[in-house]
Structures are given as structure tokens and as C-alpha cells.
Amino acid sequence: RVAHLVERGIDADRILLLTFTNKAAREMLDRAQHLIHGGVGGMLGGTFHHLANRMLRRHATALGYRLDYALLDRDDSLSLIRASIKALKLKAKEFPRAPVLMGLVGEAKNTQRAIADVVQDRYEQLETDKFTVDPEIVVRVLEAYESRKRGLGAMDFDDLLENWLELLLRDGTSLPMVKQIQYILVDEYQDTNHVQANILDCLSLGHRNLMVVG
């Protein structure tokens, strides 16, 4: 598809390639370069998170962040969740573990649902033989985590997608990078979550040149 578009005279920098792992993204760009003998200079490509970070580094101020916002890795996020539990004077041994709570945050963001709704749906899974979980307290911890992140001007990887979508919904048609894109190709589309699908809808709104493989 890339070779066909370039051979038809479409500039490579008008094409966006998206996939789900860094390895797959590199392989995809290498194959495209081989097919058209290196004529992919300027082509946009990578994972959803990579492109989200790239766009937010240019436009995060529109969402109230600094352009040099901190990007939290998994360990950073877990530490911040544990700090939120401690600040609320909850005993960690009587509460779901930080990785479980982090999973709830990710599910809420990737499905674009309220944290309280996700916690309620997962209530039985949170309980153990040792303790009974109060969903309202779980929500308080997760809301405290979100507040602490915002106070630090930081994002985690789930925030990248959520904030990219918010940016597109607010002002997507006027963003230079979005205006540049004319053709979008997505690999492994079966792995797309709700927020990623909505991002693709926004990116392709002006031209509807969207091809997916799954």
C-alpha cells in the first residue's frame, strides 16, 4: 500500500503508519523503505504512544501541561499510587496492590469510562479472603493518583492516548501534523482499544483515507 501510494505520486510525509509495538513499527518502516528504495523520508510512523507523545510535545500547553512534561514509566506510576494510599492513611496490606489499581486506571482510560464505573464492575475481583474492599475508597485512591500526576505536570502512558484524543477533539483540524496526514495505515487493528479507535476517527476525519489490517 505504501509503495503504491508513493508510486502514484503521494509524498511520503503525507502517510502515517501505526502499529502496537516498537519492534513492529521499525519492521514496518524498514519494509516500506525497501519496497520503494529509500523513498520514505519524512514518513510518520510508530506506535500510538510514540505518535501521541510526539504531538503532545508540540501542543501540550493547550491542555494545561508544559511541553517538557514528565512521562512516568510503570515504576514511577506504581510509586505514585503507593504514595496516594499512604497519604490517605490506608494500610497497604489491607488494600489491593498497586499494580491492580494501576490496571483499573488503564482500563478506565482505554475504554473512556469513569473510574468509579470500572471499580464497581471489578469489585468482586478486588476482594480477597483477607479483606473486603470498599469501592469508594478505591475510587478515592485513584482520584488522588490522578490529582498527584496533574500536580506534578506529569503523564503516564495511558494519559498519552487520552490527552492526544482530547487535543484532537478540541483543535484537531488546525494542528499542522494532522493537516499534513492524508493517508493512514494501521497494522494489528484487532488490538485497537476504544480510545485508539476514536483517535483514528479524528485523524481521518478530513479525508477518510484509512486502511487497517487485522
C-alpha positions in Angstrom: 0.0 0.0 0.0 2.8 2.4 0.9 4.7 1.6 -2.3 1.5 2.0 -4.4 0.8 5.4 -2.9 4.3 6.7 -3.4 4.4 5.4 -6.9 1.2 7.3 -7.6 3.0 10.5 -6.6 1.8 10.8 -2.9 4.6 12.4 -0.8 5.8 10.0 1.9 5.4 12.7 4.6 1.6 12.6 3.9 1.4 9.0 5.0 1.0 7.8 8.6 1.9 4.2 9.6 0.7 3.0 13.0 1.1 -0.3 14.9 1.4 -1.5 18.5 5.0 -2.3 19.4 8.3 -0.5 18.7 9.7 -3.6 17.0 6.7 -3.9 14.6 6.9 -0.2 13.9 10.6 -0.5 12.9 10.0 -3.5 10.8 7.1 -1.8 9.0 9.1 1.3 8.2 12.1 -0.9 7.0 9.9 -2.9 4.7 8.4 0.3 3.3 11.9 1.7 2.7 13.0 -1.5 1.0 9.9 -1.6 -1.3 10.4 1.9 -2.6 14.2 2.0 -2.4 14.5 4.5 0.4 11.8 7.0 -0.7 10.2 7.2 2.8 12.0 10.2 4.1 9.7 12.2 6.4 7.1 9.5 6.6 5.3 9.4 10.0 5.3 6.1 11.7 5.5 4.3 15.0 3.3 3.1 17.9 0.2 5.0 19.0 2.0 6.1 22.2 5.0 7.3 20.2 2.9 9.5 18.0 0.8 10.7 20.9 4.0 11.8 22.7 5.3 13.4 19.6 2.2 15.5 19.1 1.8 16.4 22.8 5.4 17.6 22.9 4.3 20.3 20.5 0.9 21.1 21.8 0.5 20.0 25.5 0.2 23.7 26.6 -3.3 23.6 25.0 -4.2 21.1 27.7 -2.5 22.9 30.6 0.7 21.0 30.6 4.3 22.2 29.9 5.9 21.0 26.7 8.6 19.3 28.8 6.1 17.4 30.9 7.4 14.3 32.7 6.5 10.9 31.3 6.0 8.4 34.0 7.1 4.8 33.5 5.5 1.9 35.2 7.7 2.1 38.3 7.0 5.8 38.6 3.3 5.2 38.4 3.3 2.4 41.0 5.3 4.6 43.4 2.8 7.5 43.0 -0.1 5.1 43.6 1.5 3.8 46.8 2.1 7.4 47.9 -1.6 8.1 47.3 -2.6 5.2 49.5 -0.2 6.3 52.2 -1.4 9.9 52.1 -5.0 8.6 52.7 -3.7 6.7 55.8 -4.7 3.4 54.4 -2.8 0.2 55.2 -1.3 -1.3 52.1 -1.8 -4.9 53.4 -5.5 -4.3 53.6 -5.9 -2.8 50.2 -5.5 -4.0 46.6 -1.9 -4.0 45.4 -0.6 -1.0 43.4 -0.4 -3.0 40.1 -4.0 -3.9 40.4 -5.0 -0.3 40.9 -2.9 0.8 38.0 -4.7 -1.7 35.8 -8.0 -0.1 36.9 -6.8 3.3 35.8 -5.6 1.9 32.5 -9.0 0.2 31.9 -10.9 3.4 32.6 -8.8 5.5 30.3 -8.6 3.0 27.4 -12.3 2.3 27.5 -13.2 6.0 28.2 -15.2 5.1 31.2 -15.4 6.7 34.6 -13.1 5.2 37.2 -16.0 4.6 39.6 -17.8 2.5 37.0 -14.7 0.4 36.3 -14.1 -0.1 40.1 -17.8 -1.2 40.5 -17.5 -3.7 37.7 -14.3 -5.2 39.1 -15.5 -5.1 42.7 -15.6 -8.9 43.2 -12.1 -9.4 41.7 -10.7 -6.8 44.1 -11.9 -8.7 47.2 -9.7 -11.4 48.8 -10.0 -13.8 51.8 -8.1 -11.3 53.9 -10.2 -8.2 53.4 -13.3 -6.6 51.9 -12.8 -3.7 49.6 -14.8 -0.5 49.8 -15.2 0.7 46.2 -15.5 4.3 47.3 -12.1 4.1 49.0 -10.6 2.6 45.8 -12.0 5.5 43.8 -10.6 8.0 46.3 -7.1 6.5 45.9 -7.3 6.5 42.1 -8.6 10.1 42.1 -5.7 11.0 44.4 -3.3 9.4 42.0 -4.7 11.4 39.1 -4.5 14.6 41.1 -0.9 14.0 42.1 0.1 13.4 38.5 -1.6 16.6 37.4 0.1 18.5 40.2 3.5 17.3 39.0 2.6 18.2 35.4 3.2 14.5 34.5 1.5 11.9 32.3 1.6 8.1 32.3 1.3 6.1 29.2 -2.5 5.9 29.3 -2.6 9.6 29.7 -0.8 10.0 26.4 -3.6 8.4 24.5 -6.4 10.1 26.5 -4.7 13.6 26.1 -4.0 13.0 22.4 -7.6 12.3 21.8 -8.7 15.4 23.8 -6.3 17.5 21.8 -7.8 16.2 18.6 -11.3 16.7 19.7 -10.5 20.3 20.8 -8.5 21.5 17.9 -7.5 18.6 15.7 -8.4 20.1 12.3 -6.0 23.0 12.8 -2.9 21.1 14.1 -0.1 21.1 11.4 0.7 17.4 11.9 -2.9 16.4 11.4 -3.3 18.6 8.3 -0.1 17.0 6.9 -1.5 13.5 7.1 -3.5 12.4 4.1 -3.3 8.6 4.3 -3.4 6.4 7.4 -2.4 2.7 7.6 -2.8 0.7 10.8 -1.4 -2.7 11.4 -2.8 -5.2 14.0 -6.0 -3.3 14.2 -7.6 -6.1 16.3 -5.6 -4.8 19.2 -7.1 -1.3 19.0 -8.9 -0.1 22.1 -11.7 2.3 22.3 -9.6 5.5 22.7 -7.3 4.5 19.9 -10.2 3.9 17.5 -11.5 7.3 18.3 -8.1 8.8 17.7 -8.1 7.2 14.2 -11.6 8.6 13.6 -10.4 12.1 14.4 -7.2 11.8 12.4 -9.0 10.6 9.3 -12.0 13.0 9.6 -10.9 15.3 6.8 -10.0 12.7 4.2 -11.3 9.3 5.3 -8.2 7.6 3.8 -7.9 5.0 6.5 -6.8 1.4 5.8 -6.5 -1.2 8.6 -5.2 -4.7 8.7 -6.3 -7.1 11.4 
